[in-house]
Amino acid sequence: MTSLTTTAGPRSVAVLTLLAIDGVLCAIASAFFLPLRLGSVPFPISALLAGLVNAALVWAATHWTTSPRVAALPLWTWLLTVGLMTLGGPGDDLIFGGAGVLEFAALLLIVLGTLPPAAVLRAYVKRGLG
């Protein structure tokens, strides 16, 4: 594995860009699978999976940059995408909504989707690598 440098080469910029795009794709997939049900019971497992995927994306980003702010890029793109999906679409269509636990689906997705990658970033900074 190559050593970390403070200047970003074209290869690391490309990888970080792909990780940021993966953050967007993760947000879209997790939002669309959020109303998943097991029988008649809501089972929003995609919120937890989003957190695990985001943690993996941030962990991968830490291997391509020395800056924790840049390493958080997949998380920021994920948050921006989820934020944009909370707005109404054409014809006032909504992605998040429902009855019961799904009333809090967007909040659940944001909390469970951000805590694991935030823990990865915190550990990265505490180790003194950032």
N, CA, C and O atoms as CSV, one atom per row, in Angstrom:
chain,resi,resn,atom,element,x,y,z
A,1,MET,N,N,0.846,-1.174,0.000
A,1,MET,CA,C,0.000,0.000,0.000
A,1,MET,C,C,0.888,1.233,0.000
A,1,MET,O,O,1.940,1.249,0.639
A,2,THR,N,N,0.474,2.236,-0.698
A,2,THR,CA,C,1.266,3.458,-0.767
A,2,THR,C,C,1.109,4.264,0.511
A,2,THR,O,O,0.109,4.141,1.218
A,3,SER,N,N,2.097,5.081,0.798
A,3,SER,CA,C,2.023,5.913,1.995
A,3,SER,C,C,1.082,7.087,1.753
A,3,SER,O,O,0.857,7.502,0.616
A,4,LEU,N,N,0.546,7.605,2.834
A,4,LEU,CA,C,-0.351,8.749,2.747
A,4,LEU,C,C,0.459,10.011,2.533
A,4,LEU,O,O,1.507,10.200,3.150
A,5,THR,N,N,-0.020,10.858,1.673
A,5,THR,CA,C,0.649,12.131,1.433
A,5,THR,C,C,-0.340,13.258,1.647
A,5,THR,O,O,-1.553,13.048,1.649
A,6,THR,N,N,0.187,14.445,1.824
A,6,THR,CA,C,-0.702,15.585,2.025
A,6,THR,C,C,-1.226,16.127,0.706
A,6,THR,O,O,-2.283,16.758,0.680
A,7,THR,N,N,-0.515,15.897,-0.388
A,7,THR,CA,C,-1.003,16.350,-1.687
A,7,THR,C,C,-1.779,15.220,-2.340
A,7,THR,O,O,-1.372,14.059,-2.290
A,8,ALA,N,N,-2.881,15.566,-2.942
A,8,ALA,CA,C,-3.739,14.566,-3.566
A,8,ALA,C,C,-3.307,14.350,-5.007
A,8,ALA,O,O,-3.282,15.283,-5.809
A,9,GLY,N,N,-2.970,13.117,-5.320
A,9,GLY,CA,C,-2.645,12.770,-6.690
A,9,GLY,C,C,-3.913,12.502,-7.469
A,9,GLY,O,O,-4.998,12.427,-6.892
A,10,PRO,N,N,-3.782,12.358,-8.778
A,10,PRO,CA,C,-4.981,12.117,-9.596
A,10,PRO,C,C,-5.692,10.815,-9.228
A,10,PRO,O,O,-6.914,10.715,-9.332
A,11,ARG,N,N,-4.918,9.826,-8.800
A,11,ARG,CA,C,-5.528,8.551,-8.437
A,11,ARG,C,C,-6.372,8.683,-7.163
A,11,ARG,O,O,-7.477,8.144,-7.089
A,12,SER,N,N,-5.851,9.397,-6.170
A,12,SER,CA,C,-6.616,9.553,-4.932
A,12,SER,C,C,-7.844,10.440,-5.145
A,12,SER,O,O,-8.883,10.218,-4.523
A,13,VAL,N,N,-7.732,11.436,-6.013
A,13,VAL,CA,C,-8.898,12.274,-6.325
A,13,VAL,C,C,-9.978,11.429,-6.992
A,13,VAL,O,O,-11.161,11.580,-6.689
A,14,ALA,N,N,-9.581,10.548,-7.891
A,14,ALA,CA,C,-10.547,9.680,-8.570
A,14,ALA,C,C,-11.220,8.732,-7.582
A,14,ALA,O,O,-12.434,8.534,-7.635
A,15,VAL,N,N,-10.437,8.151,-6.688
A,15,VAL,CA,C,-11.010,7.223,-5.710
A,15,VAL,C,C,-11.953,7.953,-4.759
A,15,VAL,O,O,-13.038,7.455,-4.460
A,16,LEU,N,N,-11.548,9.123,-4.285
A,16,LEU,CA,C,-12.408,9.887,-3.381
A,16,LEU,C,C,-13.692,10.343,-4.075
A,16,LEU,O,O,-14.749,10.408,-3.447
A,17,THR,N,N,-13.602,10.656,-5.360
A,17,THR,CA,C,-14.802,11.011,-6.121
A,17,THR,C,C,-15.745,9.818,-6.223
A,17,THR,O,O,-16.956,9.964,-6.061
A,18,LEU,N,N,-15.193,8.643,-6.491
A,18,LEU,CA,C,-16.024,7.436,-6.561
A,18,LEU,C,C,-16.650,7.107,-5.208
A,18,LEU,O,O,-17.798,6.667,-5.145
A,19,LEU,N,N,-15.904,7.318,-4.131
A,19,LEU,CA,C,-16.460,7.080,-2.799
A,19,LEU,C,C,-17.590,8.063,-2.500
A,19,LEU,O,O,-18.576,7.696,-1.861
A,20,ALA,N,N,-17.455,9.301,-2.955
A,20,ALA,CA,C,-18.521,10.292,-2.774
A,20,ALA,C,C,-19.764,9.890,-3.567
A,20,ALA,O,O,-20.885,10.026,-3.076
A,21,ILE,N,N,-19.573,9.401,-4.779
A,21,ILE,CA,C,-20.703,8.925,-5.588
A,21,ILE,C,C,-21.350,7.715,-4.921
A,21,ILE,O,O,-22.572,7.568,-4.948
A,22,ASP,N,N,-20.533,6.849,-4.323
A,22,ASP,CA,C,-21.082,5.708,-3.585
A,22,ASP,C,C,-21.931,6.167,-2.404
A,22,ASP,O,O,-22.922,5.521,-2.063
A,23,GLY,N,N,-21.549,7.277,-1.780
A,23,GLY,CA,C,-22.367,7.837,-0.705
A,23,GLY,C,C,-23.748,8.228,-1.201
A,23,GLY,O,O,-24.746,8.001,-0.518
A,24,VAL,N,N,-23.804,8.817,-2.390
A,24,VAL,CA,C,-25.094,9.190,-2.992
A,24,VAL,C,C,-25.913,7.935,-3.294
A,24,VAL,O,O,-27.104,7.884,-2.985
A,25,LEU,N,N,-25.287,6.934,-3.890
A,25,LEU,CA,C,-25.999,5.694,-4.218
A,25,LEU,C,C,-26.494,4.981,-2.965
A,25,LEU,O,O,-27.587,4.413,-2.962
A,26,CYS,N,N,-25.699,5.009,-1.908
A,26,CYS,CA,C,-26.109,4.408,-0.636
A,26,CYS,C,C,-27.332,5.122,-0.075
A,26,CYS,O,O,-28.246,4.478,0.441
A,27,ALA,N,N,-27.355,6.439,-0.173
A,27,ALA,CA,C,-28.505,7.206,0.329
A,27,ALA,C,C,-29.770,6.863,-0.444
A,27,ALA,O,O,-30.835,6.687,0.147
A,28,ILE,N,N,-29.657,6.770,-1.748
A,28,ILE,CA,C,-30.826,6.456,-2.574
A,28,ILE,C,C,-31.342,5.056,-2.258
A,28,ILE,O,O,-32.544,4.863,-2.071
A,29,ALA,N,N,-30.440,4.081,-2.200
A,29,ALA,CA,C,-30.852,2.705,-1.918
A,29,ALA,C,C,-31.447,2.579,-0.521
A,29,ALA,O,O,-32.471,1.921,-0.340
A,30,SER,N,N,-30.817,3.201,0.462
A,30,SER,CA,C,-31.329,3.075,1.832
A,30,SER,C,C,-32.686,3.755,1.983
A,30,SER,O,O,-33.538,3.265,2.725
A,31,ALA,N,N,-32.899,4.863,1.302
A,31,ALA,CA,C,-34.198,5.542,1.388
A,31,ALA,C,C,-35.295,4.719,0.721
A,31,ALA,O,O,-36.411,4.641,1.235
A,32,PHE,N,N,-34.989,4.112,-0.405
A,32,PHE,CA,C,-36.017,3.358,-1.110
A,32,PHE,C,C,-36.341,2.026,-0.436
A,32,PHE,O,O,-37.453,1.518,-0.581
A,33,PHE,N,N,-35.386,1.453,0.298
A,33,PHE,CA,C,-35.652,0.203,1.011
A,33,PHE,C,C,-36.087,0.435,2.458
A,33,PHE,O,O,-36.333,-0.528,3.184
A,34,LEU,N,N,-36.186,1.679,2.885
A,34,LEU,CA,C,-36.561,1.990,4.261
A,34,LEU,C,C,-37.943,1.457,4.641
A,34,LEU,O,O,-38.094,0.968,5.761
A,35,PRO,N,N,-38.959,1.522,3.780
A,35,PRO,CA,C,-40.274,1.005,4.186
A,35,PRO,C,C,-40.412,-0.513,4.054
A,35,PRO,O,O,-41.531,-1.023,3.988
A,36,LEU,N,N,-39.306,-1.233,4.016
A,36,LEU,CA,C,-39.333,-2.693,3.917
A,36,LEU,C,C,-40.116,-3.285,5.088
A,36,LEU,O,O,-40.045,-2.785,6.210
A,37,ARG,N,N,-40.855,-4.346,4.815
A,37,ARG,CA,C,-41.679,-4.977,5.851
A,37,ARG,C,C,-41.406,-6.472,5.911
A,37,ARG,O,O,-41.106,-7.112,4.903
A,38,LEU,N,N,-41.518,-7.004,7.111
A,38,LEU,CA,C,-41.537,-8.448,7.318
A,38,LEU,C,C,-42.968,-8.800,7.690
A,38,LEU,O,O,-43.391,-8.610,8.830
A,39,GLY,N,N,-43.701,-9.312,6.723
A,39,GLY,CA,C,-45.126,-9.527,6.928
A,39,GLY,C,C,-45.823,-8.186,6.993
A,39,GLY,O,O,-45.791,-7.415,6.034
A,40,SER,N,N,-46.454,-7.906,8.124
A,40,SER,CA,C,-47.131,-6.617,8.281
A,40,SER,C,C,-46.362,-5.672,9.205
A,40,SER,O,O,-46.837,-4.578,9.509
A,41,VAL,N,N,-45.181,-6.088,9.649
A,41,VAL,CA,C,-44.393,-5.284,10.591
A,41,VAL,C,C,-43.319,-4.512,9.833
A,41,VAL,O,O,-42.557,-5.111,9.074
A,42,PRO,N,N,-43.242,-3.188,10.022
A,42,PRO,CA,C,-42.171,-2.408,9.381
A,42,PRO,C,C,-40.808,-2.874,9.892
A,42,PRO,O,O,-40.622,-3.090,11.090
A,43,PHE,N,N,-39.873,-3.025,8.983
A,43,PHE,CA,C,-38.541,-3.526,9.322
A,43,PHE,C,C,-37.505,-2.662,8.604
A,43,PHE,O,O,-36.975,-3.069,7.571
A,44,PRO,N,N,-37.211,-1.474,9.138
A,44,PRO,CA,C,-36.310,-0.536,8.443
A,44,PRO,C,C,-34.833,-0.893,8.602
A,44,PRO,O,O,-34.050,-0.093,9.114
A,45,ILE,N,N,-34.457,-2.083,8.167
A,45,ILE,CA,C,-33.078,-2.547,8.295
A,45,ILE,C,C,-32.125,-1.737,7.423
A,45,ILE,O,O,-30.926,-1.693,7.698
A,46,SER,N,N,-32.639,-1.096,6.377
A,46,SER,CA,C,-31.752,-0.338,5.493
A,46,SER,C,C,-31.115,0.845,6.204
A,46,SER,O,O,-30.063,1.317,5.773
A,47,ALA,N,N,-31.716,1.339,7.278
A,47,ALA,CA,C,-31.108,2.435,8.043
A,47,ALA,C,C,-29.820,1.960,8.706
A,47,ALA,O,O,-28.814,2.669,8.687
A,48,LEU,N,N,-29.847,0.774,9.288
A,48,LEU,CA,C,-28.644,0.220,9.909
A,48,LEU,C,C,-27.604,-0.140,8.855
A,48,LEU,O,O,-26.412,0.108,9.039
A,49,LEU,N,N,-28.056,-0.720,7.763
A,49,LEU,CA,C,-27.124,-1.064,6.686
A,49,LEU,C,C,-26.481,0.181,6.088
A,49,LEU,O,O,-25.315,0.148,5.694
A,50,ALA,N,N,-27.230,1.274,6.019
A,50,ALA,CA,C,-26.665,2.532,5.518
A,50,ALA,C,C,-25.529,2.997,6.411
A,50,ALA,O,O,-24.505,3.468,5.915
A,51,GLY,N,N,-25.696,2.872,7.722
A,51,GLY,CA,C,-24.629,3.249,8.642
A,51,GLY,C,C,-23.390,2.404,8.466
A,51,GLY,O,O,-22.272,2.916,8.506
A,52,LEU,N,N,-23.581,1.110,8.270
A,52,LEU,CA,C,-22.431,0.220,8.078
A,52,LEU,C,C,-21.722,0.500,6.753
A,52,LEU,O,O,-20.493,0.507,6.690
A,53,VAL,N,N,-22.496,0.729,5.707
A,53,VAL,CA,C,-21.895,1.048,4.405
A,53,VAL,C,C,-21.179,2.395,4.469
A,53,VAL,O,O,-20.077,2.536,3.939
A,54,ASN,N,N,-21.795,3.378,5.108
A,54,ASN,CA,C,-21.147,4.683,5.246
A,54,ASN,C,C,-19.857,4.585,6.047
A,54,ASN,O,O,-18.869,5.242,5.721
A,55,ALA,N,N,-19.864,3.765,7.095
A,55,ALA,CA,C,-18.641,3.569,7.878
A,55,ALA,C,C,-17.547,2.953,7.010
A,55,ALA,O,O,-16.382,3.342,7.104
A,56,ALA,N,N,-17.920,1.997,6.170
A,56,ALA,CA,C,-16.938,1.383,5.273
A,56,ALA,C,C,-16.421,2.388,4.243
A,56,ALA,O,O,-15.233,2.390,3.921
A,57,LEU,N,N,-17.303,3.234,3.729
A,57,LEU,CA,C,-16.878,4.246,2.755
A,57,LEU,C,C,-15.929,5.259,3.391
A,57,LEU,O,O,-14.927,5.637,2.784
A,58,VAL,N,N,-16.239,5.698,4.603
A,58,VAL,CA,C,-15.367,6.652,5.294
A,58,VAL,C,C,-14.039,5.991,5.639
A,58,VAL,O,O,-12.984,6.610,5.501
A,59,TRP,N,N,-14.082,4.746,6.084
A,59,TRP,CA,C,-12.849,4.015,6.384
A,59,TRP,C,C,-11.976,3.912,5.131
A,59,TRP,O,O,-10.763,4.108,5.199
A,60,ALA,N,N,-12.588,3.607,4.001
A,60,ALA,CA,C,-11.825,3.535,2.750
A,60,ALA,C,C,-11.257,4.902,2.384
A,60,ALA,O,O,-10.132,4.994,1.893
A,61,ALA,N,N,-12.020,5.954,2.617
A,61,ALA,CA,C,-11.546,7.303,2.292
A,61,ALA,C,C,-10.359,7.704,3.161
A,61,ALA,O,O,-9.500,8.464,2.714
A,62,THR,N,N,-10.297,7.208,4.394
A,62,THR,CA,C,-9.162,7.544,5.261
A,62,THR,C,C,-7.857,6.968,4.736
A,62,THR,O,O,-6.778,7.423,5.116
A,63,HIS,N,N,-7.948,5.981,3.875
A,63,HIS,CA,C,-6.739,5.393,3.294
A,63,HIS,C,C,-6.234,6.175,2.087
A,63,HIS,O,O,-5.148,5.896,1.581
A,64,TRP,N,N,-7.004,7.141,1.627
A,64,TRP,CA,C,-6.629,7.913,0.444
A,64,TRP,C,C,-6.371,9.381,0.738
A,64,TRP,O,O,-6.032,10.139,-0.171
A,65,THR,N,N,-6.523,9.795,1.983
A,65,THR,CA,C,-6.267,11.183,2.353
A,65,THR,C,C,-5.826,11.241,3.807
A,65,THR,O,O,-6.114,10.337,4.591
A,66,THR,N,N,-5.133,12.301,4.155
A,66,THR,CA,C,-4.746,12.505,5.550
A,66,THR,C,C,-5.690,13.463,6.253
A,66,THR,O,O,-5.592,13.642,7.467
A,67,SER,N,N,-6.595,14.076,5.523
A,67,SER,CA,C,-7.520,15.053,6.093
A,67,SER,C,C,-8.831,14.377,6.505
A,67,SER,O,O,-9.488,13.746,5.676
A,68,PRO,N,N,-9.214,14.504,7.777
A,68,PRO,CA,C,-10.499,13.932,8.186
A,68,PRO,C,C,-11.682,14.593,7.481
A,68,PRO,O,O,-12.717,13.960,7.271
A,69,ARG,N,N,-11.528,15.858,7.120
A,69,ARG,CA,C,-12.623,16.549,6.417
A,69,ARG,C,C,-12.849,15.949,5.036
A,69,ARG,O,O,-13.989,15.785,4.602
A,70,VAL,N,N,-11.779,15.628,4.361
A,70,VAL,CA,C,-11.905,15.008,3.040
A,70,VAL,C,C,-12.364,13.564,3.188
A,70,VAL,O,O,-13.128,13.069,2.359
A,71,ALA,N,N,-11.908,12.888,4.233
A,71,ALA,CA,C,-12.323,11.504,4.455
A,71,ALA,C,C,-13.820,11.410,4.733
A,71,ALA,O,O,-14.428,10.363,4.512
A,72,ALA,N,N,-14.411,12.491,5.212
A,72,ALA,CA,C,-15.849,12.507,5.495
A,72,ALA,C,C,-16.684,12.788,4.253
A,72,ALA,O,O,-17.909,12.862,4.347
A,73,LEU,N,N,-16.062,12.944,3.107
A,73,LEU,CA,C,-16.784,13.282,1.878
A,73,LEU,C,C,-17.921,12.309,1.551
A,73,LEU,O,O,-19.002,12.769,1.182
A,74,PRO,N,N,-17.733,10.982,1.667
A,74,PRO,CA,C,-18.876,10.092,1.407
A,74,PRO,C,C,-20.044,10.338,2.364
A,74,PRO,O,O,-21.206,10.236,1.971
A,75,LEU,N,N,-19.733,10.658,3.604
A,75,LEU,CA,C,-20.786,10.948,4.577
A,75,LEU,C,C,-21.512,12.238,4.224
A,75,LEU,O,O,-22.737,12.308,4.324
A,76,TRP,N,N,-20.764,13.262,3.810
A,76,TRP,CA,C,-21.395,14.537,3.441
A,76,TRP,C,C,-22.290,14.385,2.218
A,76,TRP,O,O,-23.374,14.966,2.175
A,77,THR,N,N,-21.855,13.614,1.221
A,77,THR,CA,C,-22.703,13.420,0.041
A,77,THR,C,C,-23.939,12.600,0.398
A,77,THR,O,O,-25.019,12.827,-0.147
A,78,TRP,N,N,-23.777,11.651,1.312
A,78,TRP,CA,C,-24.917,10.858,1.770
A,78,TRP,C,C,-25.932,11.760,2.473
A,78,TRP,O,O,-27.129,11.695,2.191
A,79,LEU,N,N,-25.445,12.607,3.394
A,79,LEU,CA,C,-26.335,13.513,4.118
A,79,LEU,C,C,-27.034,14.496,3.181
A,79,LEU,O,O,-28.226,14.764,3.335
A,80,LEU,N,N,-26.300,15.027,2.220
A,80,LEU,CA,C,-26.895,15.958,1.262
A,80,LEU,C,C,-27.994,15.275,0.453
A,80,LEU,O,O,-29.053,15.858,0.221
A,81,THR,N,N,-27.744,14.053,0.030
A,81,THR,CA,C,-28.739,13.320,-0.754
A,81,THR,C,C,-29.980,13.019,0.075
A,81,THR,O,O,-31.101,13.196,-0.403
A,82,VAL,N,N,-29.792,12.568,1.307
A,82,VAL,CA,C,-30.947,12.305,2.180
A,82,VAL,C,C,-31.705,13.603,2.436
A,82,VAL,O,O,-32.936,13.615,2.442
A,83,GLY,N,N,-30.980,14.683,2.646
A,83,GLY,CA,C,-31.628,15.980,2.851
A,83,GLY,C,C,-32.451,16.407,1.652
A,83,GLY,O,O,-33.562,16.915,1.809
A,84,LEU,N,N,-31.920,16.208,0.459
A,84,LEU,CA,C,-32.664,16.559,-0.751
A,84,LEU,C,C,-33.895,15.675,-0.930
A,84,LEU,O,O,-34.915,16.122,-1.454
A,85,MET,N,N,-33.797,14.420,-0.492
A,85,MET,CA,C,-34.938,13.521,-0.631
A,85,MET,C,C,-36.047,13.830,0.367
A,85,MET,O,O,-37.168,13.351,0.199
A,86,THR,N,N,-35.762,14.616,1.399
A,86,THR,CA,C,-36.828,14.988,2.332
A,86,THR,C,C,-37.727,16.071,1.757
A,86,THR,O,O,-38.835,16.288,2.247
A,87,LEU,N,N,-37.254,16.747,0.724
A,87,LEU,CA,C,-38.060,17.778,0.076
A,87,LEU,C,C,-39.084,17.120,-0.838
A,87,LEU,O,O,-38.876,16.002,-1.311
A,88,GLY,N,N,-40.157,17.794,-1.078
A,88,GLY,CA,C,-41.183,17.266,-1.968
A,88,GLY,C,C,-40.709,17.261,-3.409
A,88,GLY,O,O,-39.975,18.152,-3.836
A,89,GLY,N,N,-41.125,16.268,-4.142
A,89,GLY,CA,C,-40.764,16.172,-5.547
A,89,GLY,C,C,-41.863,16.717,-6.430
A,89,GLY,O,O,-42.736,17.447,-5.960
A,90,PRO,N,N,-41.829,16.370,-7.711
A,90,PRO,CA,C,-42.879,16.822,-8.617
A,90,PRO,C,C,-44.229,16.259,-8.174
A,90,PRO,O,O,-44.344,15.079,-7.844
A,91,GLY,N,N,-45.223,17.100,-8.171
A,91,GLY,CA,C,-46.544,16.657,-7.733
A,91,GLY,C,C,-46.615,16.431,-6.235
A,91,GLY,O,O,-47.508,15.733,-5.755
A,92,ASP,N,N,-45.680,17.015,-5.484
A,92,ASP,CA,C,-45.607,16.865,-4.028
A,92,ASP,C,C,-45.452,15.415,-3.589
A,92,ASP,O,O,-45.954,15.030,-2.533
A,93,ASP,N,N,-44.760,14.608,-4.390
A,93,ASP,CA,C,-44.460,13.240,-3.999
A,93,ASP,C,C,-43.432,13.253,-2.880
A,93,ASP,O,O,-42.517,14.076,-2.878
A,94,LEU,N,N,-43.584,12.334,-1.925
A,94,LEU,CA,C,-42.667,12.230,-0.799
A,94,LEU,C,C,-42.031,10.852,-0.767
A,94,LEU,O,O,-42.690,9.851,-1.048
A,95,ILE,N,N,-40.757,10.801,-0.425
A,95,ILE,CA,C,-40.070,9.521,-0.280
A,95,ILE,C,C,-40.238,9.005,1.139
A,95,ILE,O,O,-40.471,7.814,1.349
A,96,PHE,N,N,-40.119,9.900,2.114
A,96,PHE,CA,C,-40.229,9.506,3.514
A,96,PHE,C,C,-41.634,9.800,4.013
A,96,PHE,O,O,-42.176,10.877,3.767
A,97,GLY,N,N,-42.207,8.859,4.699
A,97,GLY,CA,C,-43.539,9.040,5.264
A,97,GLY,C,C,-44.174,7.697,5.520
A,97,GLY,O,O,-43.713,6.675,5.012
A,98,GLY,N,N,-45.212,7.694,6.293
A,98,GLY,CA,C,-45.906,6.460,6.601
A,98,GLY,C,C,-46.537,6.540,7.968
A,98,GLY,O,O,-46.556,7.595,8.601
A,99,ALA,N,N,-47.048,5.422,8.412
A,99,ALA,CA,C,-47.697,5.354,9.717
A,99,ALA,C,C,-46.835,4.539,10.673
A,99,ALA,O,O,-46.017,3.722,10.251
A,100,GLY,N,N,-47.028,4.770,11.943
A,100,GLY,CA,C,-46.287,4.023,12.954
A,100,GLY,C,C,-44.828,4.436,12.996
A,100,GLY,O,O,-44.507,5.624,13.008
A,101,VAL,N,N,-43.952,3.450,13.018
A,101,VAL,CA,C,-42.515,3.724,13.101
A,101,VAL,C,C,-42.003,4.436,11.851
A,101,VAL,O,O,-40.978,5.117,11.901
A,102,LEU,N,N,-42.702,4.284,10.745
A,102,LEU,CA,C,-42.259,4.936,9.512
A,102,LEU,C,C,-42.490,6.444,9.528
A,102,LEU,O,O,-42.004,7.152,8.646
A,103,GLU,N,N,-43.229,6.946,10.524
A,103,GLU,CA,C,-43.343,8.397,10.677
A,103,GLU,C,C,-41.985,9.007,11.014
A,103,GLU,O,O,-41.704,10.158,10.682
A,104,PHE,N,N,-41.164,8.224,11.670
A,104,PHE,CA,C,-39.840,8.678,12.085
A,104,PHE,C,C,-38.739,8.066,11.222
A,104,PHE,O,O,-37.583,8.012,11.641
A,105,ALA,N,N,-39.083,7.613,10.038
A,105,ALA,CA,C,-38.129,6.915,9.183
A,105,ALA,C,C,-36.956,7.798,8.782
A,105,ALA,O,O,-35.812,7.344,8.802
A,106,ALA,N,N,-37.214,9.039,8.421
A,106,ALA,CA,C,-36.122,9.928,8.010
A,106,ALA,C,C,-35.173,10.189,9.168
A,106,ALA,O,O,-33.955,10.188,8.988
A,107,LEU,N,N,-35.721,10.413,10.352
A,107,LEU,CA,C,-34.877,10.627,11.529
A,107,LEU,C,C,-34.069,9.377,11.849
A,107,LEU,O,O,-32.877,9.461,12.146
A,108,LEU,N,N,-34.714,8.224,11.790
A,108,LEU,CA,C,-34.032,6.957,12.033
A,108,LEU,C,C,-32.913,6.739,11.024
A,108,LEU,O,O,-31.818,6.309,11.386
A,109,LEU,N,N,-33.187,7.034,9.775
A,109,LEU,CA,C,-32.175,6.878,8.734
A,109,LEU,C,C,-30.994,7.815,8.969
A,109,LEU,O,O,-29.843,7.403,8.828
A,110,ILE,N,N,-31.262,9.053,9.322
A,110,ILE,CA,C,-30.172,10.012,9.540
A,110,ILE,C,C,-29.333,9.618,10.753
A,110,ILE,O,O,-28.104,9.671,10.696
A,111,VAL,N,N,-29.978,9.226,11.841
A,111,VAL,CA,C,-29.229,8.864,13.053
A,111,VAL,C,C,-28.411,7.600,12.831
A,111,VAL,O,O,-27.210,7.585,13.097
A,112,LEU,N,N,-29.056,6.534,12.341
A,112,LEU,CA,C,-28.338,5.274,12.155
A,112,LEU,C,C,-27.360,5.325,10.986
A,112,LEU,O,O,-26.410,4.545,10.933
A,113,GLY,N,N,-27.591,6.238,10.055
A,113,GLY,CA,C,-26.687,6.358,8.917
A,113,GLY,C,C,-25.460,7.197,9.186
A,113,GLY,O,O,-24.469,7.094,8.463
A,114,THR,N,N,-25.508,8.039,10.230
A,114,THR,CA,C,-24.366,8.918,10.507
A,114,THR,C,C,-23.533,8.503,11.713
A,114,THR,O,O,-22.348,8.831,11.767
A,115,LEU,N,N,-24.101,7.801,12.673
A,115,LEU,CA,C,-23.333,7.457,13.867
A,115,LEU,C,C,-22.137,6.538,13.595
A,115,LEU,O,O,-21.042,6.840,14.071
A,116,PRO,N,N,-22.288,5.434,12.855
A,116,PRO,CA,C,-21.111,4.592,12.609
A,116,PRO,C,C,-19.981,5.301,11.855
A,116,PRO,O,O,-18.828,5.177,12.266
A,117,PRO,N,N,-20.256,6.045,10.762
A,117,PRO,CA,C,-19.135,6.734,10.112
A,117,PRO,C,C,-18.543,7.841,10.983
A,117,PRO,O,O,-17.349,8.125,10.890
A,118,ALA,N,N,-19.361,8.465,11.823
A,118,ALA,CA,C,-18.824,9.472,12.742
A,118,ALA,C,C,-17.881,8.820,13.743
A,118,ALA,O,O,-16.868,9.411,14.116
A,119,ALA,N,N,-18.203,7.614,14.179
A,119,ALA,CA,C,-17.312,6.886,15.087
A,119,ALA,C,C,-15.999,6.531,14.396
A,119,ALA,O,O,-14.935,6.593,15.012
A,120,VAL,N,N,-16.069,6.161,13.124
A,120,VAL,CA,C,-14.846,5.866,12.365
A,120,VAL,C,C,-13.987,7.118,12.247
A,120,VAL,O,O,-12.772,7.053,12.434
A,121,LEU,N,N,-14.597,8.247,11.942
A,121,LEU,CA,C,-13.844,9.504,11.837
A,121,LEU,C,C,-13.251,9.911,13.177
A,121,LEU,O,O,-12.118,10.389,13.236
A,122,ARG,N,N,-14.002,9.726,14.243
A,122,ARG,CA,C,-13.497,10.077,15.570
A,122,ARG,C,C,-12.287,9.223,15.932
A,122,ARG,O,O,-11.295,9.734,16.453
A,123,ALA,N,N,-12.368,7.936,15.657
A,123,ALA,CA,C,-11.233,7.055,15.935
A,123,ALA,C,C,-10.026,7.443,15.085
A,123,ALA,O,O,-8.889,7.378,15.553
A,124,TYR,N,N,-10.266,7.840,13.856
A,124,TYR,CA,C,-9.193,8.265,12.951
A,124,TYR,C,C,-8.489,9.508,13.489
A,124,TYR,O,O,-7.262,9.595,13.458
A,125,VAL,N,N,-9.262,10.459,13.977
A,125,VAL,CA,C,-8.686,11.696,14.519
A,125,VAL,C,C,-7.978,11.417,15.842
A,125,VAL,O,O,-6.908,11.969,16.097
A,126,LYS,N,N,-8.562,10.566,16.684
A,126,LYS,CA,C,-7.952,10.260,17.979
A,126,LYS,C,C,-6.611,9.549,17.833
A,126,LYS,O,O,-5.721,9.718,18.667
A,127,ARG,N,N,-6.467,8.760,16.782
A,127,ARG,CA,C,-5.190,8.072,16.560
A,127,ARG,C,C,-4.104,9.043,16.150
A,127,ARG,O,O,-2.926,8.688,16.113
A,128,GLY,N,N,-4.497,10.268,15.841
A,128,GLY,CA,C,-3.512,11.268,15.456
A,128,GLY,C,C,-3.127,11.219,14.001
A,128,GLY,O,O,-2.101,11.772,13.603
A,129,LEU,N,N,-3.947,10.557,13.200
A,129,LEU,CA,C,-3.630,10.459,11.776
A,129,LEU,C,C,-4.237,11.605,10.992
A,129,LEU,O,O,-3.931,11.772,9.812
A,130,GLY,N,N,-5.092,12.401,11.625
A,130,GLY,CA,C,-5.770,13.448,10.880
A,130,GLY,C,C,-5.467,14.821,11.345
A,130,GLY,O,O,-5.985,15.790,10.788
